[in-house]
């Protein structure tokens, strides 16, 4: 079942007012859209996004309370063009 309006919480853990990310806007938009859509499709009612930095890199951690990733695709989850469902 698809959650209609999950609660999304964003935490900026960097203690910085601005964090600059060098990335393709199209790719970044696609990644964020896929991550959020997958969480909603997995039945999430809460999605937490946490921004932190490590050694000059911006790291966005995403956690949700959805059903999880299907075991059959876990090993290839971050391979290019891998999809499930």
PDB file with one MODEL, atoms N, CA, C and O in Angstrom:
MODEL        1
ATOM      1  N   UNK A   1       0.828  -1.197   0.000  1.00  0.00           N
ATOM      2  CA  UNK A   1       0.000   0.000   0.000  1.00  0.00           C
ATOM      3  C   UNK A   1       0.867   1.252   0.000  1.00  0.00           C
ATOM      4  O   UNK A   1       1.870   1.322   0.709  1.00  0.00           O
ATOM      5  N   UNK A   2       0.486   2.209  -0.774  1.00  0.00           N
ATOM      6  CA  UNK A   2       1.248   3.457  -0.911  1.00  0.00           C
ATOM      7  C   UNK A   2       0.758   4.475   0.112  1.00  0.00           C
ATOM      8  O   UNK A   2      -0.428   4.798   0.170  1.00  0.00           O
ATOM      9  N   UNK A   3       1.697   4.974   0.916  1.00  0.00           N
ATOM     10  CA  UNK A   3       1.349   6.019   1.885  1.00  0.00           C
ATOM     11  C   UNK A   3       1.049   7.299   1.131  1.00  0.00           C
ATOM     12  O   UNK A   3       1.803   7.680   0.236  1.00  0.00           O
ATOM     13  N   UNK A   4      -0.038   7.968   1.476  1.00  0.00           N
ATOM     14  CA  UNK A   4      -0.409   9.155   0.721  1.00  0.00           C
ATOM     15  C   UNK A   4       0.458  10.361   1.065  1.00  0.00           C
ATOM     16  O   UNK A   4       0.842  11.114   0.170  1.00  0.00           O
ATOM     17  N   UNK A   5       0.768  10.556   2.321  1.00  0.00           N
ATOM     18  CA  UNK A   5       1.558  11.712   2.734  1.00  0.00           C
ATOM     19  C   UNK A   5       2.475  11.346   3.892  1.00  0.00           C
ATOM     20  O   UNK A   5       2.141  11.587   5.052  1.00  0.00           O
ATOM     21  N   UNK A   6       3.620  10.770   3.585  1.00  0.00           N
ATOM     22  CA  UNK A   6       4.528  10.456   4.687  1.00  0.00           C
ATOM     23  C   UNK A   6       5.092  11.737   5.285  1.00  0.00           C
ATOM     24  O   UNK A   6       5.207  12.755   4.603  1.00  0.00           O
ATOM     25  N   UNK A   7       5.439  11.676   6.554  1.00  0.00           N
ATOM     26  CA  UNK A   7       6.068  12.817   7.214  1.00  0.00           C
ATOM     27  C   UNK A   7       7.547  12.802   6.851  1.00  0.00           C
ATOM     28  O   UNK A   7       8.236  11.805   7.065  1.00  0.00           O
ATOM     29  N   UNK A   8       8.026  13.902   6.307  1.00  0.00           N
ATOM     30  CA  UNK A   8       9.427  14.016   5.914  1.00  0.00           C
ATOM     31  C   UNK A   8      10.104  14.988   6.866  1.00  0.00           C
ATOM     32  O   UNK A   8       9.660  16.124   7.035  1.00  0.00           O
ATOM     33  N   UNK A   9      11.186  14.525   7.488  1.00  0.00           N
ATOM     34  CA  UNK A   9      11.945  15.367   8.405  1.00  0.00           C
ATOM     35  C   UNK A   9      13.349  15.542   7.841  1.00  0.00           C
ATOM     36  O   UNK A   9      14.003  14.569   7.463  1.00  0.00           O
ATOM     37  N   UNK A  10      13.802  16.781   7.788  1.00  0.00           N
ATOM     38  CA  UNK A  10      15.140  17.083   7.291  1.00  0.00           C
ATOM     39  C   UNK A  10      15.967  17.660   8.428  1.00  0.00           C
ATOM     40  O   UNK A  10      15.550  18.612   9.088  1.00  0.00           O
ATOM     41  N   UNK A  11      17.136  17.083   8.653  1.00  0.00           N
ATOM     42  CA  UNK A  11      18.035  17.597   9.683  1.00  0.00           C
ATOM     43  C   UNK A  11      19.357  17.994   9.034  1.00  0.00           C
ATOM     44  O   UNK A  11      19.969  17.200   8.318  1.00  0.00           O
ATOM     45  N   UNK A  12      19.788  19.213   9.285  1.00  0.00           N
ATOM     46  CA  UNK A  12      21.093  19.673   8.832  1.00  0.00           C
ATOM     47  C   UNK A  12      22.060  19.503  10.001  1.00  0.00           C
ATOM     48  O   UNK A  12      22.052  20.300  10.939  1.00  0.00           O
ATOM     49  N   UNK A  13      22.882  18.476   9.943  1.00  0.00           N
ATOM     50  CA  UNK A  13      23.811  18.165  11.028  1.00  0.00           C
ATOM     51  C   UNK A  13      25.174  18.816  10.826  1.00  0.00           C
ATOM     52  O   UNK A  13      26.097  18.561  11.599  1.00  0.00           O
ATOM     53  N   UNK A  14      25.314  19.646   9.809  1.00  0.00           N
ATOM     54  CA  UNK A  14      26.625  20.198   9.462  1.00  0.00           C
ATOM     55  C   UNK A  14      27.014  21.401  10.303  1.00  0.00           C
ATOM     56  O   UNK A  14      28.195  21.740  10.372  1.00  0.00           O
ATOM     57  N   UNK A  15      26.063  22.051  10.938  1.00  0.00           N
ATOM     58  CA  UNK A  15      26.293  23.315  11.651  1.00  0.00           C
ATOM     59  C   UNK A  15      26.712  24.430  10.688  1.00  0.00           C
ATOM     60  O   UNK A  15      27.219  25.470  11.108  1.00  0.00           O
ATOM     61  N   UNK A  16      26.497  24.200   9.415  1.00  0.00           N
ATOM     62  CA  UNK A  16      26.770  25.213   8.390  1.00  0.00           C
ATOM     63  C   UNK A  16      25.443  25.726   7.858  1.00  0.00           C
ATOM     64  O   UNK A  16      24.471  24.976   7.760  1.00  0.00           O
ATOM     65  N   UNK A  17      25.407  27.008   7.515  1.00  0.00           N
ATOM     66  CA  UNK A  17      24.198  27.569   6.918  1.00  0.00           C
ATOM     67  C   UNK A  17      24.017  27.112   5.483  1.00  0.00           C
ATOM     68  O   UNK A  17      22.891  26.922   5.024  1.00  0.00           O
ATOM     69  N   UNK A  18      25.108  26.940   4.784  1.00  0.00           N
ATOM     70  CA  UNK A  18      25.052  26.525   3.377  1.00  0.00           C
ATOM     71  C   UNK A  18      26.077  25.432   3.133  1.00  0.00           C
ATOM     72  O   UNK A  18      27.191  25.477   3.654  1.00  0.00           O
ATOM     73  N   UNK A  19      25.687  24.455   2.338  1.00  0.00           N
ATOM     74  CA  UNK A  19      26.590  23.403   1.901  1.00  0.00           C
ATOM     75  C   UNK A  19      26.500  23.361   0.387  1.00  0.00           C
ATOM     76  O   UNK A  19      25.410  23.224  -0.167  1.00  0.00           O
ATOM     77  N   UNK A  20      27.623  23.476  -0.280  1.00  0.00           N
ATOM     78  CA  UNK A  20      27.643  23.474  -1.734  1.00  0.00           C
ATOM     79  C   UNK A  20      27.963  22.082  -2.241  1.00  0.00           C
ATOM     80  O   UNK A  20      28.902  21.438  -1.773  1.00  0.00           O
ATOM     81  N   UNK A  21      27.175  21.624  -3.201  1.00  0.00           N
ATOM     82  CA  UNK A  21      27.352  20.302  -3.779  1.00  0.00           C
ATOM     83  C   UNK A  21      27.613  20.476  -5.261  1.00  0.00           C
ATOM     84  O   UNK A  21      26.835  21.118  -5.966  1.00  0.00           O
ATOM     85  N   UNK A  22      28.707  19.903  -5.729  1.00  0.00           N
ATOM     86  CA  UNK A  22      29.010  19.935  -7.160  1.00  0.00           C
ATOM     87  C   UNK A  22      28.419  18.675  -7.782  1.00  0.00           C
ATOM     88  O   UNK A  22      28.938  17.573  -7.610  1.00  0.00           O
ATOM     89  N   UNK A  23      27.323  18.866  -8.505  1.00  0.00           N
ATOM     90  CA  UNK A  23      26.615  17.726  -9.078  1.00  0.00           C
ATOM     91  C   UNK A  23      25.739  18.201 -10.223  1.00  0.00           C
ATOM     92  O   UNK A  23      25.392  19.378 -10.317  1.00  0.00           O
ATOM     93  N   UNK A  24      25.398  17.280 -11.073  1.00  0.00           N
ATOM     94  CA  UNK A  24      24.451  17.558 -12.141  1.00  0.00           C
ATOM     95  C   UNK A  24      23.063  17.708 -11.518  1.00  0.00           C
ATOM     96  O   UNK A  24      22.605  16.820 -10.800  1.00  0.00           O
ATOM     97  N   UNK A  25      22.403  18.815 -11.787  1.00  0.00           N
ATOM     98  CA  UNK A  25      21.069  19.048 -11.240  1.00  0.00           C
ATOM     99  C   UNK A  25      20.105  17.949 -11.684  1.00  0.00           C
ATOM    100  O   UNK A  25      19.279  17.491 -10.895  1.00  0.00           O
ATOM    101  N   UNK A  26      20.206  17.532 -12.930  1.00  0.00           N
ATOM    102  CA  UNK A  26      19.314  16.481 -13.454  1.00  0.00           C
ATOM    103  C   UNK A  26      19.540  15.175 -12.697  1.00  0.00           C
ATOM    104  O   UNK A  26      18.580  14.514 -12.300  1.00  0.00           O
ATOM    105  N   UNK A  27      20.805  14.798 -12.497  1.00  0.00           N
ATOM    106  CA  UNK A  27      21.099  13.550 -11.794  1.00  0.00           C
ATOM    107  C   UNK A  27      20.713  13.631 -10.326  1.00  0.00           C
ATOM    108  O   UNK A  27      20.156  12.679  -9.779  1.00  0.00           O
ATOM    109  N   UNK A  28      20.999  14.750  -9.687  1.00  0.00           N
ATOM    110  CA  UNK A  28      20.643  14.917  -8.283  1.00  0.00           C
ATOM    111  C   UNK A  28      19.128  14.861  -8.099  1.00  0.00           C
ATOM    112  O   UNK A  28      18.639  14.216  -7.172  1.00  0.00           O
ATOM    113  N   UNK A  29      18.403  15.517  -8.955  1.00  0.00           N
ATOM    114  CA  UNK A  29      16.939  15.496  -8.900  1.00  0.00           C
ATOM    115  C   UNK A  29      16.411  14.079  -9.095  1.00  0.00           C
ATOM    116  O   UNK A  29      15.491  13.653  -8.396  1.00  0.00           O
ATOM    117  N   UNK A  30      16.990  13.354 -10.043  1.00  0.00           N
ATOM    118  CA  UNK A  30      16.579  11.978 -10.312  1.00  0.00           C
ATOM    119  C   UNK A  30      16.839  11.073  -9.115  1.00  0.00           C
ATOM    120  O   UNK A  30      15.991  10.258  -8.751  1.00  0.00           O
ATOM    121  N   UNK A  31      18.020  11.217  -8.501  1.00  0.00           N
ATOM    122  CA  UNK A  31      18.370  10.392  -7.342  1.00  0.00           C
ATOM    123  C   UNK A  31      17.403  10.647  -6.187  1.00  0.00           C
ATOM    124  O   UNK A  31      16.860   9.707  -5.607  1.00  0.00           O
ATOM    125  N   UNK A  32      17.191  11.918  -5.858  1.00  0.00           N
ATOM    126  CA  UNK A  32      16.298  12.251  -4.744  1.00  0.00           C
ATOM    127  C   UNK A  32      14.869  11.797  -5.020  1.00  0.00           C
ATOM    128  O   UNK A  32      14.190  11.287  -4.129  1.00  0.00           O
ATOM    129  N   UNK A  33      14.423  11.982  -6.241  1.00  0.00           N
ATOM    130  CA  UNK A  33      13.083  11.553  -6.615  1.00  0.00           C
ATOM    131  C   UNK A  33      12.929  10.041  -6.470  1.00  0.00           C
ATOM    132  O   UNK A  33      11.932   9.562  -5.930  1.00  0.00           O
ATOM    133  N   UNK A  34      13.918   9.295  -6.954  1.00  0.00           N
ATOM    134  CA  UNK A  34      13.853   7.829  -6.858  1.00  0.00           C
ATOM    135  C   UNK A  34      13.854   7.359  -5.406  1.00  0.00           C
ATOM    136  O   UNK A  34      13.073   6.485  -5.030  1.00  0.00           O
ATOM    137  N   UNK A  35      14.736   7.944  -4.592  1.00  0.00           N
ATOM    138  CA  UNK A  35      14.825   7.540  -3.188  1.00  0.00           C
ATOM    139  C   UNK A  35      13.506   7.808  -2.466  1.00  0.00           C
ATOM    140  O   UNK A  35      13.007   6.943  -1.746  1.00  0.00           O
ATOM    141  N   UNK A  36      12.943   8.996  -2.653  1.00  0.00           N
ATOM    142  CA  UNK A  36      11.694   9.335  -1.977  1.00  0.00           C
ATOM    143  C   UNK A  36      10.520   8.517  -2.504  1.00  0.00           C
ATOM    144  O   UNK A  36       9.685   8.058  -1.725  1.00  0.00           O
ATOM    145  N   UNK A  37      10.450   8.331  -3.824  1.00  0.00           N
ATOM    146  CA  UNK A  37       9.374   7.516  -4.399  1.00  0.00           C
ATOM    147  C   UNK A  37       9.458   6.066  -3.928  1.00  0.00           C
ATOM    148  O   UNK A  37       8.434   5.446  -3.644  1.00  0.00           O
ATOM    149  N   UNK A  38      10.683   5.519  -3.844  1.00  0.00           N
ATOM    150  CA  UNK A  38      10.847   4.146  -3.372  1.00  0.00           C
ATOM    151  C   UNK A  38      10.390   4.005  -1.925  1.00  0.00           C
ATOM    152  O   UNK A  38       9.765   3.010  -1.561  1.00  0.00           O
ATOM    153  N   UNK A  39      10.701   4.995  -1.108  1.00  0.00           N
ATOM    154  CA  UNK A  39      10.272   4.956   0.290  1.00  0.00           C
ATOM    155  C   UNK A  39       8.747   4.965   0.384  1.00  0.00           C
ATOM    156  O   UNK A  39       8.163   4.212   1.162  1.00  0.00           O
ATOM    157  N   UNK A  40       8.118   5.808  -0.401  1.00  0.00           N
ATOM    158  CA  UNK A  40       6.654   5.882  -0.397  1.00  0.00           C
ATOM    159  C   UNK A  40       6.058   4.582  -0.924  1.00  0.00           C
ATOM    160  O   UNK A  40       5.097   4.069  -0.351  1.00  0.00           O
ATOM    161  N   UNK A  41       6.615   4.043  -2.008  1.00  0.00           N
ATOM    162  CA  UNK A  41       6.115   2.791  -2.574  1.00  0.00           C
ATOM    163  C   UNK A  41       6.270   1.619  -1.605  1.00  0.00           C
ATOM    164  O   UNK A  41       5.506   0.656  -1.670  1.00  0.00           O
ATOM    165  N   UNK A  42       7.258   1.698  -0.707  1.00  0.00           N
ATOM    166  CA  UNK A  42       7.483   0.643   0.283  1.00  0.00           C
ATOM    167  C   UNK A  42       6.585   0.810   1.509  1.00  0.00           C
ATOM    168  O   UNK A  42       6.704   0.061   2.479  1.00  0.00           O
ATOM    169  N   UNK A  43       5.689   1.794   1.460  1.00  0.00           N
ATOM    170  CA  UNK A  43       4.729   1.979   2.543  1.00  0.00           C
ATOM    171  C   UNK A  43       5.209   2.860   3.679  1.00  0.00           C
ATOM    172  O   UNK A  43       4.627   2.835   4.763  1.00  0.00           O
ATOM    173  N   UNK A  44       6.251   3.632   3.458  1.00  0.00           N
ATOM    174  CA  UNK A  44       6.783   4.488   4.517  1.00  0.00           C
ATOM    175  C   UNK A  44       5.768   5.534   4.959  1.00  0.00           C
ATOM    176  O   UNK A  44       5.051   6.120   4.147  1.00  0.00           O
ATOM    177  N   UNK A  45       5.732   5.747   6.253  1.00  0.00           N
ATOM    178  CA  UNK A  45       4.925   6.844   6.795  1.00  0.00           C
ATOM    179  C   UNK A  45       5.828   7.942   7.337  1.00  0.00           C
ATOM    180  O   UNK A  45       5.373   9.058   7.589  1.00  0.00           O
ATOM    181  N   UNK A  46       7.135   7.620   7.522  1.00  0.00           N
ATOM    182  CA  UNK A  46       8.114   8.609   7.980  1.00  0.00           C
ATOM    183  C   UNK A  46       9.386   8.460   7.153  1.00  0.00           C
ATOM    184  O   UNK A  46       9.869   7.349   6.931  1.00  0.00           O
ATOM    185  N   UNK A  47       9.917   9.581   6.703  1.00  0.00           N
ATOM    186  CA  UNK A  47      11.181   9.602   5.965  1.00  0.00           C
ATOM    187  C   UNK A  47      12.075  10.641   6.630  1.00  0.00           C
ATOM    188  O   UNK A  47      11.688  11.800   6.782  1.00  0.00           O
ATOM    189  N   UNK A  48      13.266  10.219   7.024  1.00  0.00           N
ATOM    190  CA  UNK A  48      14.235  11.127   7.646  1.00  0.00           C
ATOM    191  C   UNK A  48      15.401  11.348   6.695  1.00  0.00           C
ATOM    192  O   UNK A  48      15.999  10.392   6.202  1.00  0.00           O
ATOM    193  N   UNK A  49      15.720  12.605   6.441  1.00  0.00           N
ATOM    194  CA  UNK A  49      16.878  12.992   5.633  1.00  0.00           C
ATOM    195  C   UNK A  49      17.840  13.726   6.550  1.00  0.00           C
ATOM    196  O   UNK A  49      17.454  14.682   7.222  1.00  0.00           O
ATOM    197  N   UNK A  50      19.097  13.282   6.582  1.00  0.00           N
ATOM    198  CA  UNK A  50      20.099  13.930   7.429  1.00  0.00           C
ATOM    199  C   UNK A  50      21.298  14.319   6.579  1.00  0.00           C
ATOM    200  O   UNK A  50      21.907  13.473   5.924  1.00  0.00           O
ATOM    201  N   UNK A  51      21.631  15.602   6.595  1.00  0.00           N
ATOM    202  CA  UNK A  51      22.780  16.107   5.845  1.00  0.00           C
ATOM    203  C   UNK A  51      23.952  16.272   6.796  1.00  0.00           C
ATOM    204  O   UNK A  51      23.837  16.902   7.847  1.00  0.00           O
ATOM    205  N   UNK A  52      25.088  15.690   6.407  1.00  0.00           N
ATOM    206  CA  UNK A  52      26.309  15.838   7.194  1.00  0.00           C
ATOM    207  C   UNK A  52      27.483  15.969   6.241  1.00  0.00           C
ATOM    208  O   UNK A  52      27.353  15.696   5.048  1.00  0.00           O
ATOM    209  N   UNK A  53      28.611  16.381   6.758  1.00  0.00           N
ATOM    210  CA  UNK A  53      29.823  16.467   5.944  1.00  0.00           C
ATOM    211  C   UNK A  53      30.901  15.594   6.563  1.00  0.00           C
ATOM    212  O   UNK A  53      30.945  15.403   7.779  1.00  0.00           O
ATOM    213  N   UNK A  54      31.768  15.066   5.711  1.00  0.00           N
ATOM    214  CA  UNK A  54      32.888  14.244   6.148  1.00  0.00           C
ATOM    215  C   UNK A  54      34.029  14.451   5.171  1.00  0.00           C
ATOM    216  O   UNK A  54      33.917  14.125   3.989  1.00  0.00           O
ATOM    217  N   UNK A  55      35.126  14.995   5.674  1.00  0.00           N
ATOM    218  CA  UNK A  55      36.311  15.233   4.843  1.00  0.00           C
ATOM    219  C   UNK A  55      35.986  16.021   3.569  1.00  0.00           C
ATOM    220  O   UNK A  55      36.488  15.706   2.491  1.00  0.00           O
ATOM    221  N   UNK A  56      35.146  17.040   3.706  1.00  0.00           N
ATOM    222  CA  UNK A  56      34.815  17.894   2.577  1.00  0.00           C
ATOM    223  C   UNK A  56      33.721  17.357   1.664  1.00  0.00           C
ATOM    224  O   UNK A  56      33.389  17.989   0.661  1.00  0.00           O
ATOM    225  N   UNK A  57      33.157  16.201   1.997  1.00  0.00           N
ATOM    226  CA  UNK A  57      32.079  15.628   1.192  1.00  0.00           C
ATOM    227  C   UNK A  57      30.738  15.850   1.885  1.00  0.00           C
ATOM    228  O   UNK A  57      30.644  15.767   3.110  1.00  0.00           O
ATOM    229  N   UNK A  58      29.705  16.134   1.099  1.00  0.00           N
ATOM    230  CA  UNK A  58      28.351  16.228   1.632  1.00  0.00           C
ATOM    231  C   UNK A  58      27.736  14.835   1.576  1.00  0.00           C
ATOM    232  O   UNK A  58      27.765  14.177   0.536  1.00  0.00           O
ATOM    233  N   UNK A  59      27.178  14.392   2.699  1.00  0.00           N
ATOM    234  CA  UNK A  59      26.578  13.061   2.787  1.00  0.00           C
ATOM    235  C   UNK A  59      25.128  13.228   3.200  1.00  0.00           C
ATOM    236  O   UNK A  59      24.831  13.856   4.216  1.00  0.00           O
ATOM    237  N   UNK A  60      24.237  12.670   2.417  1.00  0.00           N
ATOM    238  CA  UNK A  60      22.809  12.705   2.727  1.00  0.00           C
ATOM    239  C   UNK A  60      22.380  11.296   3.112  1.00  0.00           C
ATOM    240  O   UNK A  60      22.342  10.398   2.271  1.00  0.00           O
ATOM    241  N   UNK A  61      22.055  11.106   4.399  1.00  0.00           N
ATOM    242  CA  UNK A  61      21.562   9.821   4.886  1.00  0.00           C
ATOM    243  C   UNK A  61      20.044   9.836   4.777  1.00  0.00           C
ATOM    244  O   UNK A  61      19.396  10.826   5.118  1.00  0.00           O
ATOM    245  N   UNK A  62      19.486   8.734   4.299  1.00  0.00           N
ATOM    246  CA  UNK A  62      18.038   8.609   4.161  1.00  0.00           C
ATOM    247  C   UNK A  62      17.590   7.369   4.928  1.00  0.00           C
ATOM    248  O   UNK A  62      18.138   6.283   4.740  1.00  0.00           O
ATOM    249  N   UNK A  63      16.603   7.537   5.785  1.00  0.00           N
ATOM    250  CA  UNK A  63      16.035   6.408   6.522  1.00  0.00           C
ATOM    251  C   UNK A  63      14.519   6.517   6.466  1.00  0.00           C
ATOM    252  O   UNK A  63      13.964   7.615   6.500  1.00  0.00           O
ATOM    253  N   UNK A  64      13.857   5.375   6.381  1.00  0.00           N
ATOM    254  CA  UNK A  64      12.399   5.380   6.390  1.00  0.00           C
ATOM    255  C   UNK A  64      11.898   4.142   7.118  1.00  0.00           C
ATOM    256  O   UNK A  64      12.678   3.258   7.473  1.00  0.00           O
ATOM    257  N   UNK A  65      10.607   4.089   7.334  1.00  0.00           N
ATOM    258  CA  UNK A  65      10.019   2.953   8.035  1.00  0.00           C
ATOM    259  C   UNK A  65       9.250   2.044   7.079  1.00  0.00           C
ATOM    260  O   UNK A  65       8.290   1.383   7.477  1.00  0.00           O
ATOM    261  N   UNK A  66       9.676   2.016   5.817  1.00  0.00           N
ATOM    262  CA  UNK A  66       9.028   1.177   4.812  1.00  0.00           C
ATOM    263  C   UNK A  66       9.420  -0.287   4.950  1.00  0.00           C
ATOM    264  O   UNK A  66      10.101  -0.676   5.900  1.00  0.00           O
ATOM    265  N   UNK A  67       8.983  -1.084   3.996  1.00  0.00           N
ATOM    266  CA  UNK A  67       9.174  -2.526   4.034  1.00  0.00           C
ATOM    267  C   UNK A  67      10.581  -3.006   3.753  1.00  0.00           C
ATOM    268  O   UNK A  67      10.858  -4.195   3.915  1.00  0.00           O
ATOM    269  N   UNK A  68      11.479  -2.134   3.339  1.00  0.00           N
ATOM    270  CA  UNK A  68      12.860  -2.544   3.083  1.00  0.00           C
ATOM    271  C   UNK A  68      13.091  -2.926   1.630  1.00  0.00           C
ATOM    272  O   UNK A  68      12.175  -2.925   0.808  1.00  0.00           O
ATOM    273  N   UNK A  69      14.335  -3.250   1.342  1.00  0.00           N
ATOM    274  CA  UNK A  69      14.749  -3.593  -0.013  1.00  0.00           C
ATOM    275  C   UNK A  69      14.621  -5.099  -0.195  1.00  0.00           C
ATOM    276  O   UNK A  69      15.036  -5.873   0.667  1.00  0.00           O
ATOM    277  N   UNK A  70      14.046  -5.508  -1.320  1.00  0.00           N
ATOM    278  CA  UNK A  70      13.917  -6.924  -1.630  1.00  0.00           C
ATOM    279  C   UNK A  70      15.287  -7.582  -1.639  1.00  0.00           C
ATOM    280  O   UNK A  70      16.218  -7.078  -2.268  1.00  0.00           O
ATOM    281  N   UNK A  71      15.414  -8.698  -0.949  1.00  0.00           N
ATOM    282  CA  UNK A  71      16.699  -9.378  -0.803  1.00  0.00           C
ATOM    283  C   UNK A  71      17.331  -9.755  -2.141  1.00  0.00           C
ATOM    284  O   UNK A  71      18.556  -9.810  -2.247  1.00  0.00           O
ATOM    285  N   UNK A  72      16.527 -10.011  -3.147  1.00  0.00           N
ATOM    286  CA  UNK A  72      17.053 -10.446  -4.445  1.00  0.00           C
ATOM    287  C   UNK A  72      17.821  -9.356  -5.183  1.00  0.00           C
ATOM    288  O   UNK A  72      18.566  -9.664  -6.113  1.00  0.00           O
ATOM    289  N   UNK A  73      17.660  -8.092  -4.797  1.00  0.00           N
ATOM    290  CA  UNK A  73      18.376  -7.011  -5.487  1.00  0.00           C
ATOM    291  C   UNK A  73      19.390  -6.292  -4.605  1.00  0.00           C
ATOM    292  O   UNK A  73      20.033  -5.347  -5.062  1.00  0.00           O
ATOM    293  N   UNK A  74      19.548  -6.711  -3.363  1.00  0.00           N
ATOM    294  CA  UNK A  74      20.446  -5.995  -2.435  1.00  0.00           C
ATOM    295  C   UNK A  74      21.882  -5.915  -2.935  1.00  0.00           C
ATOM    296  O   UNK A  74      22.517  -4.869  -2.803  1.00  0.00           O
ATOM    297  N   UNK A  75      22.406  -6.990  -3.504  1.00  0.00           N
ATOM    298  CA  UNK A  75      23.805  -6.999  -3.943  1.00  0.00           C
ATOM    299  C   UNK A  75      24.060  -6.110  -5.151  1.00  0.00           C
ATOM    300  O   UNK A  75      25.199  -5.701  -5.379  1.00  0.00           O
ATOM    301  N   UNK A  76      23.038  -5.803  -5.922  1.00  0.00           N
ATOM    302  CA  UNK A  76      23.205  -5.000  -7.142  1.00  0.00           C
ATOM    303  C   UNK A  76      22.490  -3.657  -7.050  1.00  0.00           C
ATOM    304  O   UNK A  76      22.357  -2.952  -8.050  1.00  0.00           O
ATOM    305  N   UNK A  77      22.038  -3.309  -5.869  1.00  0.00           N
ATOM    306  CA  UNK A  77      21.185  -2.137  -5.687  1.00  0.00           C
ATOM    307  C   UNK A  77      21.774  -0.854  -6.256  1.00  0.00           C
ATOM    308  O   UNK A  77      21.038  -0.041  -6.815  1.00  0.00           O
ATOM    309  N   UNK A  78      23.080  -0.651  -6.129  1.00  0.00           N
ATOM    310  CA  UNK A  78      23.668   0.600  -6.581  1.00  0.00           C
ATOM    311  C   UNK A  78      24.412   0.456  -7.901  1.00  0.00           C
ATOM    312  O   UNK A  78      25.178   1.342  -8.279  1.00  0.00           O
ATOM    313  N   UNK A  79      24.195  -0.649  -8.604  1.00  0.00           N
ATOM    314  CA  UNK A  79      24.766  -0.807  -9.940  1.00  0.00           C
ATOM    315  C   UNK A  79      23.970   0.038 -10.924  1.00  0.00           C
ATOM    316  O   UNK A  79      22.771   0.254 -10.745  1.00  0.00           O
ATOM    317  N   UNK A  80      24.641   0.508 -11.955  1.00  0.00           N
ATOM    318  CA  UNK A  80      23.995   1.362 -12.956  1.00  0.00           C
ATOM    319  C   UNK A  80      22.841   0.614 -13.636  1.00  0.00           C
ATOM    320  O   UNK A  80      22.968  -0.551 -14.011  1.00  0.00           O
ATOM    321  N   UNK A  81      21.730   1.310 -13.781  1.00  0.00           N
ATOM    322  CA  UNK A  81      20.532   0.831 -14.479  1.00  0.00           C
ATOM    323  C   UNK A  81      19.836  -0.356 -13.827  1.00  0.00           C
ATOM    324  O   UNK A  81      19.031  -1.019 -14.480  1.00  0.00           O
ATOM    325  N   UNK A  82      20.121  -0.647 -12.557  1.00  0.00           N
ATOM    326  CA  UNK A  82      19.425  -1.725 -11.861  1.00  0.00           C
ATOM    327  C   UNK A  82      18.097  -1.192 -11.357  1.00  0.00           C
ATOM    328  O   UNK A  82      18.030  -0.104 -10.785  1.00  0.00           O
ATOM    329  N   UNK A  83      17.054  -1.952 -11.570  1.00  0.00           N
ATOM    330  CA  UNK A  83      15.730  -1.575 -11.093  1.00  0.00           C
ATOM    331  C   UNK A  83      15.010  -2.822 -10.622  1.00  0.00           C
ATOM    332  O   UNK A  83      15.389  -3.939 -10.976  1.00  0.00           O
ATOM    333  N   UNK A  84      13.997  -2.635  -9.843  1.00  0.00           N
ATOM    334  CA  UNK A  84      13.204  -3.753  -9.343  1.00  0.00           C
ATOM    335  C   UNK A  84      11.752  -3.320  -9.308  1.00  0.00           C
ATOM    336  O   UNK A  84      11.428  -2.214  -8.874  1.00  0.00           O
ATOM    337  N   UNK A  85      10.883  -4.205  -9.771  1.00  0.00           N
ATOM    338  CA  UNK A  85       9.443  -3.944  -9.668  1.00  0.00           C
ATOM    339  C   UNK A  85       8.888  -3.134 -10.795  1.00  0.00           C
ATOM    340  O   UNK A  85       7.690  -2.850 -10.820  1.00  0.00           O
TER     341      UNK A  85
ENDMDL
END
